[in-house]
């Protein structure tokens, strides 16, 4: 019987994925094997001589076959990392992108500014998905500014009930037991009806509104990688013919939700629609300034609207 060490199976997996044109062959092989063995990627290289059991080999083979169908590693493993948190993910939510970490970082910075200025922050996230932005924002601020725990209130909405359920599970695993006092996840299209928690928060107005909505044009969907178009929820990706449809829907509904204290609206966007989004924001909001910032690849990615 052939003996498979970590080194041998890892090298085999990398080469096999390369031959089959699987993107990020090394990363895919490392992440899948690390999960099978309960190790970190770094620990794989510290355990090169470890021999895999029959059960471990079978599980790794199962993962390899799933990846050959271009299923994203995050869906295979049921988890994804976003900034400092680990999230549960499945086909009902988008896999958080590195670019979206910039949106979260910006939202954290703006929340700090609002807290410093007025002592509290009332936040609305539209299209929360797995809860990545809300949970990273809240957990990081609590670590840095623990005294502000009850001064940060967040309502996070999503049109998908399945996504809301995942976001709640993530909150339960990431945050302390009493998080429900300050964070509410609501299933609705953009914003909910005037009842319950929503009515109470709406009456105060929101100081920060953040959203990473669908912005892919319908005609461009078929050009996306298989990992995206075959597995991730299309309704969370495609906006419509222009890519601006969901932005316009949001902008048309939030004007009456703005506080008169220290308001900022943050959108993740795309170079294909960024310029047009600036014009659209100017049409709906009487903004003091609108800033379009670039991501790590120098592509227009974050739109900040100060009202």
C-alpha positions as CSV (number, residue, x, y, z in Angstrom):
1,X,0.0,0.0,0.0
2,X,1.3,3.4,-1.0
3,X,2.3,5.7,1.8
4,X,1.1,9.3,1.5
5,X,2.9,11.9,3.6
6,X,1.7,15.5,3.9
7,X,4.5,16.6,1.6
8,X,3.7,14.0,-1.0
9,X,0.0,14.5,-1.1
10,X,0.3,18.3,-1.1
11,X,2.7,18.3,-4.1
12,X,0.4,15.8,-5.9
13,X,-2.7,18.0,-5.2
14,X,-1.0,21.1,-6.5
15,X,0.2,19.5,-9.7
16,X,-3.1,17.8,-10.3
17,X,-5.0,21.1,-10.0
18,X,-2.6,22.8,-12.3
19,X,-3.1,20.1,-15.0
20,X,-6.9,20.6,-14.6
21,X,-6.6,24.4,-14.9
22,X,-8.0,25.0,-11.4
23,X,-7.3,28.6,-10.3
24,X,-5.0,29.1,-7.3
25,X,-3.8,25.5,-7.4
26,X,-1.4,25.8,-4.4
27,X,-3.8,27.7,-2.2
28,X,-6.7,25.3,-3.0
29,X,-4.6,22.3,-2.2
30,X,-3.2,23.8,1.0
31,X,-6.6,24.9,2.4
32,X,-8.3,21.6,1.7
33,X,-5.5,19.5,3.1
34,X,-5.2,21.8,6.2
35,X,-8.9,21.4,6.9
36,X,-8.7,17.6,6.5
37,X,-5.9,17.4,9.0
38,X,-7.1,20.1,11.4
39,X,-3.9,22.2,10.8
40,X,-3.1,25.7,9.7
41,X,-1.5,26.2,6.3
42,X,1.8,27.0,8.1
43,X,1.5,23.8,10.1
44,X,1.3,21.7,7.0
45,X,5.0,22.6,6.3
46,X,5.9,21.7,9.8
47,X,4.4,18.3,9.5
48,X,5.8,17.3,6.1
49,X,6.5,13.7,7.2
50,X,3.1,13.0,8.8
51,X,1.5,10.0,7.2
52,X,-2.2,10.4,6.3
53,X,-4.7,7.8,7.5
54,X,-7.1,6.0,5.1
55,X,-9.9,8.2,6.3
56,X,-8.0,11.4,5.8
57,X,-7.0,10.4,2.3
58,X,-10.6,9.6,1.5
59,X,-11.8,13.0,2.8
60,X,-9.1,14.8,0.8
61,X,-10.0,12.9,-2.3
62,X,-13.7,13.9,-1.8
63,X,-12.6,17.6,-1.5
64,X,-10.4,17.3,-4.6
65,X,-13.3,16.0,-6.7
66,X,-15.5,18.9,-5.5
67,X,-12.9,21.4,-6.4
68,X,-12.5,19.9,-9.8
69,X,-16.1,21.0,-10.5
70,X,-14.8,24.5,-9.7
71,X,-16.7,24.7,-6.4
72,X,-15.1,27.4,-4.4
73,X,-12.9,26.2,-1.5
74,X,-15.0,28.3,0.9
75,X,-18.2,26.4,0.0
76,X,-16.4,23.0,0.2
77,X,-15.3,23.8,3.7
78,X,-18.3,25.9,4.7
79,X,-16.2,28.8,6.0
80,X,-14.5,31.9,4.9
81,X,-12.2,34.4,6.6
82,X,-12.9,38.1,6.6
83,X,-10.5,40.5,8.3
84,X,-10.2,39.1,11.9
85,X,-13.3,36.8,11.8
86,X,-14.2,33.4,10.5
87,X,-17.6,33.1,8.9
88,X,-19.9,30.3,8.1
89,X,-20.8,30.4,4.3
90,X,-22.8,28.4,1.9
91,X,-24.4,28.8,-1.5
92,X,-27.0,31.2,-0.1
93,X,-24.4,34.0,0.5
94,X,-21.6,35.5,-1.4
95,X,-18.0,34.6,-0.4
96,X,-16.6,37.8,1.2
97,X,-13.9,39.4,-1.1
98,X,-10.7,41.1,-0.1
99,X,-12.0,44.3,-1.7
100,X,-14.9,44.3,0.7
101,X,-12.5,44.4,3.6
102,X,-11.7,47.9,2.4
103,X,-15.4,48.8,2.8
104,X,-15.5,47.3,6.3
105,X,-12.3,49.2,7.1
106,X,-13.8,52.5,5.9
107,X,-17.0,51.8,7.8
108,X,-15.0,51.2,11.0
109,X,-13.1,54.5,10.5
110,X,-16.3,56.4,9.9
111,X,-18.0,54.9,13.0
112,X,-15.0,56.0,15.1
113,X,-15.3,59.5,13.7
114,X,-19.1,59.5,14.5
115,X,-18.5,58.2,18.0
116,X,-15.9,60.8,18.7
117,X,-18.1,63.5,17.5
118,X,-21.5,62.6,18.9
119,X,-20.9,59.7,21.3
120,X,-23.1,57.2,19.6
121,X,-23.5,55.6,16.2
122,X,-26.7,54.4,14.6
123,X,-25.8,52.2,11.6
124,X,-27.8,50.6,8.8
125,X,-26.2,47.9,6.5
126,X,-28.2,47.0,3.4
127,X,-27.6,43.6,1.9
128,X,-25.6,42.0,4.8
129,X,-25.3,38.5,3.3
130,X,-23.1,36.4,5.7
131,X,-22.9,39.4,8.1
132,X,-19.3,40.0,7.2
133,X,-19.3,43.8,7.4
134,X,-21.6,44.2,10.4
135,X,-19.8,41.6,12.4
136,X,-16.3,42.7,11.6
137,X,-17.2,46.3,12.3
138,X,-18.9,45.5,15.7
139,X,-16.4,43.0,16.9
140,X,-13.3,45.1,16.0
141,X,-14.8,48.3,17.6
142,X,-15.7,46.4,20.8
143,X,-12.1,45.2,21.0
144,X,-10.7,48.6,20.5
145,X,-13.4,50.7,22.3
146,X,-15.1,48.4,24.8
147,X,-16.8,51.3,26.6
148,X,-18.8,52.0,23.5
149,X,-20.5,48.6,23.4
150,X,-24.0,50.0,24.0
151,X,-23.4,53.2,22.0
152,X,-23.2,51.3,18.6
153,X,-26.6,50.1,17.2
154,X,-26.8,48.2,13.9
155,X,-29.7,47.1,11.8
156,X,-28.6,44.8,8.9
157,X,-31.1,43.8,6.2
158,X,-31.1,41.3,3.4
159,X,-33.7,40.2,0.9
160,X,-32.7,36.5,1.4
161,X,-34.1,34.8,4.5
162,X,-31.5,32.1,4.1
163,X,-28.7,34.8,4.2
164,X,-30.2,36.3,7.4
165,X,-30.2,32.9,9.1
166,X,-26.5,32.5,8.2
167,X,-25.7,36.0,9.5
168,X,-27.4,35.2,12.8
169,X,-25.5,32.0,13.1
170,X,-22.3,33.9,12.5
171,X,-23.2,36.5,15.1
172,X,-23.9,33.8,17.6
173,X,-20.4,32.2,17.0
174,X,-18.4,35.5,16.9
175,X,-20.0,37.9,19.3
176,X,-20.8,37.7,23.1
177,X,-24.2,36.5,24.2
178,X,-26.0,39.8,24.5
179,X,-25.2,41.0,21.0
180,X,-29.0,41.0,20.2
181,X,-29.4,44.2,22.2
182,X,-27.4,46.2,19.7
183,X,-27.6,44.3,16.4
184,X,-30.8,43.3,14.5
185,X,-30.9,41.2,11.4
186,X,-34.0,41.8,9.3
187,X,-35.3,39.9,6.2
188,X,-36.6,42.5,3.7
189,X,-36.0,44.2,0.4
190,X,-33.7,47.2,1.1
191,X,-35.6,48.4,4.3
192,X,-38.4,46.9,6.3
193,X,-41.9,48.0,7.1
194,X,-42.4,50.4,10.0
195,X,-42.7,48.0,12.9
196,X,-40.8,46.8,15.9
197,X,-37.0,47.4,16.1
198,X,-37.0,49.1,12.7
199,X,-39.5,51.8,13.7
200,X,-37.5,52.6,16.8
201,X,-34.2,53.0,15.0
202,X,-35.7,54.7,12.0
203,X,-37.1,57.4,14.3
204,X,-33.6,58.4,15.4
205,X,-32.2,58.4,11.9
206,X,-29.0,56.6,10.7
207,X,-25.6,58.2,11.1
208,X,-23.9,55.7,8.8
209,X,-25.4,53.6,6.0
210,X,-23.2,51.0,4.3
211,X,-23.9,48.6,1.5
212,X,-22.2,46.2,-0.9
213,X,-25.2,45.6,-3.3
214,X,-25.3,43.7,-6.6
215,X,-23.6,45.8,-9.3
216,X,-22.8,43.4,-12.1
217,X,-24.5,44.1,-15.4
218,X,-26.7,41.3,-16.7
219,X,-24.7,40.9,-19.9
220,X,-21.5,40.5,-18.0
221,X,-22.7,37.6,-15.8
222,X,-21.9,34.9,-18.3
223,X,-18.3,36.1,-18.4
224,X,-17.6,35.5,-14.7
225,X,-15.4,32.6,-13.6
226,X,-17.1,29.3,-13.1
227,X,-16.5,29.5,-9.4
228,X,-18.7,32.5,-9.3
229,X,-21.5,32.1,-11.9
230,X,-22.0,28.3,-11.2
231,X,-22.1,28.5,-7.4
232,X,-22.6,32.0,-5.9
233,X,-26.2,33.4,-5.6
234,X,-26.9,35.3,-8.8
235,X,-29.4,37.6,-7.1
236,X,-26.5,38.9,-4.9
237,X,-24.3,39.6,-7.9
238,X,-26.5,40.9,-10.8
239,X,-28.2,44.2,-10.6
240,X,-29.8,44.5,-14.0
241,X,-29.0,46.0,-17.4
242,X,-27.0,49.0,-16.2
243,X,-25.5,47.7,-12.9
244,X,-27.0,50.7,-11.1
245,X,-30.5,49.3,-10.5
246,X,-30.0,48.3,-6.8
247,X,-28.0,51.5,-6.0
248,X,-30.9,53.6,-7.3
249,X,-33.4,51.6,-5.3
250,X,-31.3,52.2,-2.2
251,X,-30.8,55.9,-2.8
252,X,-34.5,56.4,-3.5
253,X,-35.4,54.9,-0.1
254,X,-32.8,56.2,2.3
255,X,-33.3,59.9,2.0
256,X,-35.9,59.9,4.8
257,X,-33.7,57.8,7.0
258,X,-30.8,60.1,7.4
259,X,-29.9,61.6,10.8
260,X,-29.1,65.3,11.1
261,X,-26.0,64.6,13.1
262,X,-23.0,63.2,11.2
263,X,-24.0,61.2,8.2
264,X,-22.0,59.1,5.8
265,X,-23.1,56.7,3.2
266,X,-20.7,54.0,1.9
267,X,-21.0,51.8,-1.1
268,X,-18.8,49.2,-2.6
269,X,-18.8,49.7,-6.4
270,X,-17.0,48.6,-9.6
271,X,-15.0,50.5,-12.2
272,X,-17.7,49.7,-14.7
273,X,-20.3,51.7,-12.8
274,X,-18.4,53.9,-10.4
275,X,-18.5,57.1,-12.4
276,X,-22.2,56.7,-13.1
277,X,-22.9,56.0,-9.5
278,X,-21.3,59.3,-8.5
279,X,-23.8,61.1,-10.8
280,X,-26.7,59.0,-9.4
281,X,-25.8,59.8,-5.8
282,X,-25.7,63.5,-6.7
283,X,-29.2,63.2,-8.2
284,X,-30.8,61.7,-5.1
285,X,-28.8,63.3,-2.3
286,X,-27.8,66.9,-1.5
287,X,-24.2,65.8,-0.7
288,X,-21.5,68.0,0.7
289,X,-18.9,65.8,-1.1
290,X,-18.7,62.5,-2.8
291,X,-15.4,60.6,-2.9
292,X,-14.5,57.6,-5.1
293,X,-11.6,55.7,-3.7
294,X,-9.4,52.9,-5.3
295,X,-8.7,49.4,-4.1
296,X,-5.4,47.5,-3.9
297,X,-5.4,47.1,-7.7
298,X,-6.0,50.8,-8.3
299,X,-9.6,50.2,-9.3
300,X,-12.4,52.4,-8.2
301,X,-14.0,50.5,-5.4
302,X,-15.4,52.6,-2.5
303,X,-17.9,55.5,-2.8
304,X,-18.2,57.7,0.2
305,X,-21.1,60.2,0.3
306,X,-21.0,62.9,3.0
307,X,-24.4,64.6,3.5
